[in-house]
């Protein structure tokens, strides 16, 4: 078998692995508030979220096309794929994509271990940008410029939405929370909470659907870019049907696995959430994510969901917001893209220095070793459906006392 096809196969497998980590890392974005308020049981929540992620992945391809065309400079002035990138079976571009995916996966796993709701999207883009710069220099990245009339490239479709979306989510959620408590001021807490718990089922479902329309498509775009590099696809305006199916299934399976560590941080660590706040947060998140998906902006659903939850704390008088945890999240947000870029660049240099199929196999082995280490560490203090709602302890990402190591083998 041709070495380029083997590398293509490794890239596709690694891309689907990233999609899986994206799923379990971001389950919290849709379901953390519903689990925290008791609107949904933990296992029911992740099953519902997985199904709706699967459905949402088929609703649009705008974000996928952004990933294909607006990160690495893959098109010439006429809009056709650049022939210099496809030389030699696209080996160089395939290695760039492969190394970038590894950077994204390792950041996802590291932040999951710490229970930090960081951006899977920015981890992916950071990895691709870092490996792209290592391979082609700064000119190999489609930086774009972003103008009042057209937002394009990394700046217009990644950086600017990343800065704006959490701010918008905070404002919308804060206003929504204030309005909800204002309107329901004369209703007893028991009846109010019961009604909003039912409402949360609908709003959390909408966030899951929106998440599928945005996050699953990022991996679709990466795999399509790899197919273009290998000469197996040439249309930069569409996505192969089997790629849509595979990515939808991978993110749904990842969502089903739970991602309990991040769910715990968002649901219990940031703000003590009541059902009216939960519904306001989920409504805000869904509105922002669906709007961005329609416009083709691959924003971070994590930033949006976290901003919405913070907004509910700001909008409810007397609510406790743990600003120290919020600060740690913000630090993770800031360093996500450059850290993933550094890892992606290093992985490319290692693979390129060794060269050929051997280089790809070496960096794949490094990925497996690092992933195995993270999973072993996670089993020491497991978080799962049975303890995800335990009382929050400052300075701890997992409940105490921890469950036995054996119980973690089939859990998060």
Legacy VTK file of the C-alpha trace (Angstrom):
# vtk DataFile Version 3.0
C-alpha trace
ASCII
DATASET POLYDATA
POINTS 412 float
0.000 0.000 0.000
1.225 3.511 -0.809
2.737 5.277 2.223
0.621 8.391 1.596
-2.571 6.329 1.864
-1.393 4.816 5.155
-0.705 8.304 6.483
-4.140 9.400 5.225
-5.678 6.510 7.147
-3.807 7.544 10.313
-4.988 11.130 9.862
-8.633 10.042 9.502
-8.434 7.793 12.566
-6.766 10.574 14.580
-9.337 13.121 13.396
-12.175 10.876 14.558
-10.333 10.411 17.869
-10.215 14.197 18.204
-13.935 14.304 17.434
-14.509 11.769 20.215
-12.520 13.871 22.722
-14.432 16.931 21.530
-17.662 15.085 22.359
-16.811 14.072 25.915
-14.993 17.348 26.613
-17.999 19.431 25.551
-20.937 17.409 26.922
-20.848 19.855 29.816
-21.700 22.762 27.528
-25.193 21.400 26.969
-25.951 19.311 30.025
-23.969 20.583 33.032
-26.697 22.974 34.175
-29.525 20.451 33.697
-27.605 17.834 35.672
-26.714 20.331 38.407
-30.344 21.447 38.900
-31.742 17.911 38.751
-33.742 18.586 35.576
-32.182 15.475 34.039
-30.476 12.465 35.556
-26.789 12.338 34.568
-26.970 9.250 32.342
-30.237 10.373 30.737
-28.649 13.754 29.993
-25.631 12.349 28.171
-27.745 9.932 26.123
-30.072 12.740 25.052
-27.123 14.982 24.256
-25.430 12.254 22.189
-28.519 11.678 20.049
-29.016 15.383 19.395
-25.324 15.907 18.614
-25.687 13.177 16.009
-28.715 14.869 14.442
-27.204 18.355 14.598
-24.103 17.294 12.691
-26.185 16.827 9.544
-27.980 20.186 9.619
-25.271 22.386 8.101
-21.794 22.331 6.518
-20.834 26.011 6.758
-18.452 25.525 9.690
-16.855 22.494 8.028
-16.124 24.515 4.893
-14.576 27.257 7.027
-12.136 24.726 8.524
-11.326 23.330 5.078
-10.656 26.682 3.464
-9.922 29.363 6.076
-7.057 28.041 8.238
-4.342 26.634 5.964
-3.847 28.447 2.636
-5.023 25.569 0.439
-6.434 27.549 -2.503
-4.811 29.616 -5.232
-6.174 32.920 -6.528
-8.748 31.104 -8.697
-10.124 29.120 -5.737
-8.656 25.788 -6.881
-6.486 23.646 -4.540
-2.822 24.716 -4.639
-0.774 22.237 -6.669
2.379 22.821 -4.588
0.638 21.489 -1.496
-0.493 18.370 -3.322
2.929 17.425 -4.673
4.230 13.988 -3.682
0.796 12.720 -2.775
0.235 15.690 -0.453
2.659 14.193 2.067
3.673 17.520 3.591
0.108 18.807 4.012
-1.004 15.463 5.459
1.754 15.684 8.070
0.684 19.245 8.902
-2.895 18.096 9.490
-1.767 15.033 11.447
0.517 17.029 13.750
-2.174 19.668 14.263
-4.704 17.045 15.323
-2.247 15.626 17.852
-1.786 19.086 19.355
-5.566 19.437 19.694
-6.102 15.987 21.235
-3.343 16.357 23.823
-4.703 19.716 24.979
-8.231 18.277 25.208
-7.014 15.379 27.327
-4.904 17.578 29.605
-7.721 20.035 30.326
-10.228 17.206 30.759
-7.954 15.660 33.397
-7.923 18.991 35.236
-11.679 19.451 34.793
-11.154 22.708 32.882
-13.805 23.591 30.279
-11.370 24.879 27.663
-12.040 25.187 23.942
-11.716 22.073 21.775
-12.114 24.333 18.755
-9.178 26.532 19.670
-7.104 23.468 20.514
-7.733 22.167 16.995
-7.077 25.493 15.298
-4.008 26.078 17.435
-2.577 22.698 16.506
-3.182 23.312 12.795
-1.760 26.829 12.938
1.362 25.658 14.767
2.075 22.786 12.395
1.227 25.003 9.405
3.705 27.658 10.498
6.368 25.003 11.134
5.859 23.661 7.606
5.149 26.729 5.468
6.003 29.752 7.614
3.557 32.514 8.484
2.432 32.760 4.863
1.053 29.223 5.037
-1.789 30.373 7.294
-4.851 32.156 5.966
-4.824 34.955 8.509
-7.452 37.029 6.730
-8.204 40.472 8.039
-11.793 40.736 9.024
-13.624 43.827 7.830
-17.010 45.349 8.392
-18.296 43.670 5.244
-16.425 40.361 5.174
-14.952 38.223 7.935
-12.472 35.655 6.692
-9.400 33.678 7.669
-8.196 32.927 11.187
-8.657 36.479 12.428
-12.131 36.999 11.011
-13.637 33.570 11.646
-11.746 32.313 14.707
-10.141 35.101 16.753
-12.871 37.749 16.569
-15.736 35.315 17.347
-13.670 33.919 20.237
-13.425 37.384 21.773
-17.016 38.410 21.118
-19.021 35.253 21.818
-18.453 34.850 25.597
-19.143 38.555 26.165
-22.382 38.332 24.199
-23.345 35.150 26.080
-22.715 36.797 29.480
-24.863 39.798 28.564
-27.721 37.744 27.096
-27.764 35.281 30.003
-27.528 38.020 32.641
-30.421 39.940 31.082
-32.435 36.734 30.677
-31.850 35.686 34.280
-32.778 39.112 35.641
-35.936 39.127 33.517
-36.940 35.602 34.557
-36.656 36.371 38.272
-38.430 39.680 37.756
-41.394 38.077 35.994
-41.688 35.154 38.438
-41.122 37.181 41.607
-44.557 36.323 43.010
-44.380 32.579 42.323
-43.354 30.148 45.044
-39.889 28.630 44.717
-41.273 25.099 44.601
-43.530 25.754 41.616
-40.971 27.971 39.928
-38.186 25.401 40.106
-40.447 22.557 38.942
-41.593 24.484 35.884
-38.127 25.613 34.886
-36.732 22.103 35.249
-39.163 20.985 32.553
-38.146 23.959 30.461
-34.490 23.021 30.860
-35.049 19.725 29.092
-36.022 21.647 25.973
-33.296 24.288 26.171
-30.540 21.759 26.972
-31.680 19.689 23.998
-31.422 22.760 21.795
-27.856 23.405 22.967
-26.911 19.806 22.130
-28.415 20.177 18.683
-26.539 23.445 18.201
-23.310 21.843 19.413
-23.630 19.188 16.715
-24.088 21.824 14.019
-20.874 23.555 15.084
-18.342 21.186 16.646
-18.825 17.985 14.636
-18.313 19.983 11.465
-14.812 21.055 12.467
-13.580 17.496 12.155
-15.495 17.098 8.891
-13.506 20.034 7.549
-10.192 18.568 8.729
-10.827 15.159 7.139
-11.937 16.818 3.893
-8.721 18.850 3.917
-6.736 15.616 4.358
-8.606 14.009 1.444
-7.759 17.032 -0.711
-4.099 16.723 0.304
-4.033 13.043 -0.696
-5.784 13.754 -4.006
-8.876 11.797 -2.978
-11.176 14.838 -3.076
-11.031 18.109 -4.998
-14.234 20.005 -4.217
-13.568 22.723 -1.614
-17.269 23.630 -1.477
-18.720 20.326 -0.250
-18.117 17.498 2.248
-18.216 13.750 1.370
-21.309 12.071 2.841
-19.319 9.338 4.600
-17.219 12.004 6.346
-20.397 13.587 7.718
-21.620 10.213 8.975
-18.307 9.206 10.570
-17.830 12.556 12.342
-21.421 12.656 13.573
-21.052 9.163 15.018
-17.681 9.935 16.655
-18.851 13.075 18.442
-22.066 11.329 19.520
-20.086 8.442 21.034
-17.788 10.895 22.802
-20.784 12.758 24.190
-22.319 9.485 25.399
-19.130 8.684 27.336
-19.939 11.566 29.652
-17.015 13.891 30.205
-17.994 14.015 33.872
-14.944 15.955 35.067
-15.810 19.038 33.021
-19.545 18.635 33.705
-18.756 18.813 37.426
-16.744 22.028 37.095
-19.350 23.836 35.009
-22.365 22.523 36.902
-21.075 22.764 40.485
-17.821 24.709 40.569
-18.569 27.974 38.797
-22.010 29.032 40.050
-24.565 27.310 42.271
-27.326 27.136 39.679
-31.084 27.152 40.253
-33.466 25.924 37.501
-34.415 29.441 36.256
-30.725 30.247 35.846
-30.121 26.945 34.070
-32.845 27.616 31.532
-31.568 31.154 30.937
-27.992 29.895 30.432
-29.029 27.183 27.989
-31.272 29.526 25.998
-28.449 32.044 25.691
-25.945 29.381 24.613
-28.253 27.905 21.988
-29.027 31.303 20.473
-25.359 32.300 20.149
-24.166 28.899 18.837
-26.919 28.510 16.239
-26.340 32.042 14.957
-22.611 31.409 14.587
-23.192 28.086 12.816
-25.470 29.803 10.313
-22.746 32.391 9.621
-20.004 29.748 9.369
-18.117 30.904 12.482
-16.435 27.915 14.212
-16.575 29.484 17.644
-15.934 27.785 20.947
-19.130 26.353 22.390
-17.228 26.074 25.676
-16.646 29.826 25.795
-20.301 30.445 25.029
-21.629 27.984 27.622
-19.262 29.225 30.324
-20.121 32.835 29.529
-23.809 32.009 29.795
-23.377 30.331 33.189
-21.364 33.296 34.474
-24.089 35.574 33.159
-26.711 33.799 35.242
-24.623 34.422 38.349
-24.298 38.103 37.464
-28.006 38.412 36.665
-29.312 36.875 39.904
-29.067 38.984 43.000
-27.151 37.221 45.768
-25.834 34.416 43.558
-22.389 33.079 44.430
-19.912 33.193 41.561
-16.567 31.526 42.215
-14.387 34.067 40.448
-11.188 32.171 41.239
-12.393 29.225 39.155
-13.579 31.615 36.444
-10.103 33.144 36.424
-8.446 29.748 35.965
-10.802 29.060 33.070
-9.878 32.366 31.443
-6.178 31.556 31.756
-6.831 28.205 30.064
-8.739 29.983 27.295
-5.873 32.389 26.660
-3.161 29.733 26.492
-5.178 27.090 24.605
-4.396 28.223 21.073
-0.671 28.994 21.572
-0.053 25.836 23.636
-1.756 23.585 21.093
0.146 25.451 18.358
3.441 24.736 20.115
2.633 21.023 20.434
1.420 20.855 16.826
4.571 22.565 15.590
6.831 20.262 17.607
5.005 17.173 16.372
5.414 18.334 12.791
9.144 18.944 13.251
9.618 15.483 14.783
7.660 13.781 12.016
9.277 15.817 9.246
12.798 15.267 10.592
12.329 11.491 10.610
10.476 11.681 7.328
7.966 9.579 5.433
5.779 6.915 6.988
8.257 6.412 9.821
7.830 10.003 10.981
4.044 9.693 10.997
4.211 6.455 12.980
6.560 7.968 15.562
4.323 10.939 16.344
1.290 8.631 16.413
3.115 6.510 18.997
3.876 9.655 21.032
0.164 10.485 20.987
-0.757 7.020 22.272
1.822 7.203 25.067
0.662 10.622 26.222
-3.021 9.613 26.069
-2.312 6.478 28.087
-0.566 8.513 30.778
-3.508 10.939 31.080
-6.052 8.119 31.317
-4.007 6.378 34.018
-3.867 9.605 36.038
-7.623 10.114 35.635
-8.382 6.702 37.133
-6.686 7.716 40.378
-9.512 10.193 41.166
-12.479 9.256 38.982
-15.544 11.406 38.394
-18.668 9.642 37.154
-22.449 9.814 37.032
-22.786 8.798 40.680
-20.622 11.567 42.163
-20.748 14.363 39.588
-23.253 16.328 41.715
-21.469 15.891 45.047
-20.765 18.996 47.099
-18.054 21.145 45.496
-14.756 21.379 47.386
-12.462 24.313 46.734
-9.203 23.290 45.095
-10.505 19.863 44.035
-11.514 18.789 40.534
-12.937 15.493 41.716
-15.176 14.622 44.680
-13.882 13.105 47.883
-13.749 10.417 48.906
-12.791 9.163 45.472
-14.330 5.992 44.132
-12.177 2.921 43.817
-9.808 2.619 40.904
-11.687 -0.419 39.632
-14.904 1.569 39.365
-13.234 4.015 37.011
-12.357 1.533 34.334
-15.684 1.970 32.586
-16.289 5.548 33.637
-14.871 8.980 32.970
LINES 1 413
412 0 1 2 3 4 5 6 7 8 9 10 11 12 13 14 15 16 17 18 19 20 21 22 23 24 25 26 27 28 29 30 31 32 33 34 35 36 37 38 39 40 41 42 43 44 45 46 47 48 49 50 51 52 53 54 55 56 57 58 59 60 61 62 63 64 65 66 67 68 69 70 71 72 73 74 75 76 77 78 79 80 81 82 83 84 85 86 87 88 89 90 91 92 93 94 95 96 97 98 99 100 101 102 103 104 105 106 107 108 109 110 111 112 113 114 115 116 117 118 119 120 121 122 123 124 125 126 127 128 129 130 131 132 133 134 135 136 137 138 139 140 141 142 143 144 145 146 147 148 149 150 151 152 153 154 155 156 157 158 159 160 161 162 163 164 165 166 167 168 169 170 171 172 173 174 175 176 177 178 179 180 181 182 183 184 185 186 187 188 189 190 191 192 193 194 195 196 197 198 199 200 201 202 203 204 205 206 207 208 209 210 211 212 213 214 215 216 217 218 219 220 221 222 223 224 225 226 227 228 229 230 231 232 233 234 235 236 237 238 239 240 241 242 243 244 245 246 247 248 249 250 251 252 253 254 255 256 257 258 259 260 261 262 263 264 265 266 267 268 269 270 271 272 273 274 275 276 277 278 279 280 281 282 283 284 285 286 287 288 289 290 291 292 293 294 295 296 297 298 299 300 301 302 303 304 305 306 307 308 309 310 311 312 313 314 315 316 317 318 319 320 321 322 323 324 325 326 327 328 329 330 331 332 333 334 335 336 337 338 339 340 341 342 343 344 345 346 347 348 349 350 351 352 353 354 355 356 357 358 359 360 361 362 363 364 365 366 367 368 369 370 371 372 373 374 375 376 377 378 379 380 381 382 383 384 385 386 387 388 389 390 391 392 393 394 395 396 397 398 399 400 401 402 403 404 405 406 407 408 409 410 411
